[in-house]
Structure formats: structure tokens, C-alpha cells
Amino acid sequence: MPGVQPAAPTTVFVACLLRLREYRGMGQRELGRAVGSPRTWVSKIENHTSPTLGSIARIAAALRVPIPALIDADLCTEFVTADLLADPFIAEVAPYVRQLSRTARNGVVAFAFARSGA
């Protein structure tokens, strides 16, 4: 589409980091501990300080995801979806979720996250 700029790489990384950190049920402090850095370091990265490749690798390992899941929005979404669909109950109800109202869909998604332990 003319005039539409793709998201900056740091913006995509931050969005994926936040989504995956929250999906894993980790706060900034827990992620910081897992990578051997203070919470303030995580906060700086989440506020768009460009991380080094080594930092990205440590974060990916702590979140138990491949590095591409942190730098590609589509892969980030696919990773979370595939992880959820590994649950037999979620896989069974997934085809019917689109037929639900927005409120009902949100309830199913919240249940799925709670069930997955995230």
C-alpha cells in the first residue's frame, strides 16, 4: 500500500518480546533473572533501546523460543498459536471459535491462556 511504512525492526522486536513474555507469564524481573540482567535492563529494551544480537539470543533462550519468533511478528503469532493448539482441548474447540461473539471469543482465549499456565 503506497505511503505505508513497515514497522521498524525494534518496534516489532518489542511487540514480540512483550507478547511472548506475557504469554510465558513472566514479569520484567523474572525475565531479567533468566537472562542474568536486572529488571531495569529489560525495561530499557522494552522501551525501544536497541538490543545486541547476544541479548536477543539470551532473551529467546529464556522465553524458550527461536530467535526468529522475536523478530518476525508473523512467526511470533504462529509460535503462540501453535503452542496453544498443542493442548487437545484448545485444538478441539478452535474451529468453532470464529462463530462466537467477540465477548465469547475473548472468554475462550482467556480460558486457553489460563489452562496453558501462561
C-alpha positions in Angstrom: 0.0 0.0 0.0 1.6 3.3 -1.0 2.7 5.6 1.8 2.5 2.8 4.5 5.8 2.2 6.2 6.6 -1.2 7.6 7.1 -1.3 11.4 10.7 -0.5 12.5 12.6 -3.7 13.5 12.9 -2.5 17.1 9.2 -1.9 17.3 8.5 -5.5 16.0 11.0 -6.9 18.4 9.5 -5.1 21.4 5.9 -6.1 20.4 7.0 -9.8 20.1 9.1 -9.6 23.4 6.1 -8.2 25.3 3.7 -10.7 23.8 5.9 -13.7 24.5 7.0 -12.6 27.9 3.4 -12.1 28.9 2.4 -15.4 27.3 5.1 -17.2 29.4 3.7 -15.4 32.5 7.0 -13.6 33.2 7.4 -10.2 34.6 10.4 -8.0 33.8 12.1 -9.1 37.0 11.7 -12.8 36.1 12.9 -12.3 32.5 15.9 -10.3 33.9 16.8 -13.1 36.3 16.5 -15.6 33.5 19.0 -13.7 31.3 21.2 -12.6 34.1 20.4 -8.9 33.9 18.4 -6.5 36.2 14.8 -5.7 35.6 15.8 -2.2 34.5 17.7 -3.7 31.6 14.5 -5.4 30.4 12.6 -2.2 30.9 15.1 -0.3 28.7 14.8 -2.9 25.9 11.0 -2.8 26.2 11.2 1.0 25.8 12.9 0.6 22.5 16.6 0.6 23.4 18.2 -1.5 20.6 19.4 -4.8 21.9 22.6 -6.6 20.8 22.3 -9.9 18.9 23.7 -11.6 22.1 20.9 -10.0 24.1 18.3 -11.2 21.6 19.7 -14.7 21.8 19.7 -14.7 25.6 16.1 -13.4 25.7 15.0 -16.0 23.1 16.6 -18.8 25.2 14.9 -17.5 28.4 11.5 -17.4 26.7 12.1 -20.8 25.1 11.5 -19.6 21.5 13.7 -19.5 18.4 15.3 -16.1 17.7 13.0 -15.5 14.6 9.9 -15.6 16.9 11.3 -12.4 18.5 12.0 -10.5 15.3 9.1 -11.5 13.0 5.6 -10.6 14.0 4.0 -13.4 12.0 6.3 -16.0 13.5 5.6 -14.7 17.0 1.9 -15.1 16.4 2.4 -18.6 14.9 4.5 -19.7 17.8 1.9 -18.7 20.4 -0.9 -20.2 18.4 0.9 -23.5 17.8 1.8 -23.7 21.4 -1.8 -23.2 22.4 -3.1 -25.6 19.8 -0.8 -28.3 21.3 -3.5 -28.6 24.1 -6.0 -31.2 22.9 -9.0 -29.2 24.3 -7.9 -26.0 22.6 -7.3 -27.8 19.3 -10.8 -29.3 19.5 -12.7 -26.0 20.1 -10.5 -23.8 17.9 -12.6 -24.4 14.7 -15.7 -23.2 16.4 -14.3 -20.0 18.0 -14.8 -17.9 14.9 -18.5 -18.5 15.2 -18.7 -16.9 18.6 -19.3 -13.3 19.5 -16.3 -11.1 20.3 -17.0 -11.4 24.1 -17.3 -15.2 23.9 -14.1 -15.4 21.9 -12.3 -13.3 24.5 -13.5 -15.7 27.2 -12.3 -18.7 25.3 -8.9 -17.1 24.7 -8.6 -16.1 28.4 -9.5 -19.7 29.4 -6.9 -21.1 26.9 -4.2 -18.9 28.4 -5.2 -19.9 32.0 -5.3 -23.5 31.0 -1.8 -23.3 29.4 -0.3 -22.0 32.6 0.7 -18.7 31.0 
